[in-house]
């Protein structure tokens, strides 16, 4: 494996700068929080995920207050009349009108599932479990592919903690829907199930791998691995570093956008490669994780650092002219998540793999799309 960029100690400096008594603010101007845009469920959910990761390294006492605040925010965001979460909230505590995106609901469910699995406070786990169960019927019916992926991953996390008939049924249902999406779309020239590669593209691929494991379907896992291999190849520069699809997307048959490159793409790819590594033990997926992590630390198209490890901050992207120096919540949280997953993979050695039996009647999803 090539020289790896260094690990850095946990730093919550910028996280604490962005956070007040309600939750983490969405945006920043430079390193200064920008309260104009308030809060969003997406970022609060990701902040909760970071707390769970930091709890492993720092001890639960260091993150208990922050994690409880985020769960309280998600509880307040839940709208019992719709069974879904509201998203945007002003700094005065009021909620913006209008339906929230399915993506924000999916991210809330993923964070709650991980809280059920990993939080060290039994009362917080029970609060998260109750909220997860109440929101599951509506969110499991999501139409958006990335929302389906997040809810499936949330179910998978919750099932790590304890059996749940509802979570198992929802996970099975969502895995089948995601499988169908990848099976029924795509061509040899363009295997992706959508007309463009847009944002957080590795998230549904990660769900395809995890969903295949949930269904104990080796062909489904294999399809996810094939799709991940395609994404990795498409986003590896000739020099060997990670070069994510830019914010102008990549339409089938068209030119791919080079900039603005977003931190969420690096972290999504890293997490999908982690799932692939857990299933296969293949070193190439561990290397893909390292390449995505290195993107934050200057191994990218411009050779510039996108993260500030000392403050625990992430910049808002890589532009043609350099780094976007605003250090908003999403970018910061993507850096912090990437760092902790790399820390764990470097400390953990080879994964423990469970054989997934192939069902004789099944055939490769990738073959079906070509």
Protein Blocks (a to p, Z undefined) as FASTA:
>chain_A
ZZddddddddfklmmmmpcfkbccfbdehjbccfknopafklmmmmmmmmmmmmmmnopk
lmmmmmmmmmmmmmmmpcfknopacfbdcfkopacedjddfklmmmmmmmmmmmmmmpcb
fklmmmmmmmmmmmmmmmmmpfblklmmmmmmmmmmmmmmpgcfklmmmmmmmmmmmmmm
mmmgccfklmcfbfbdcehklmmmmmmmmmmmmnopaklmmmmmmmmmmmmmmmccfkop
acdddfkopaehiacdfbdcdfklmmmmmmmmmmmmmmnopaklmmmmmmmmmmmnopaf
kopafbdfknopacebjcfkbccfbdcfklmmmmmmmmmmmmmmmmnopaddddddddfk
bccfklmmZZ
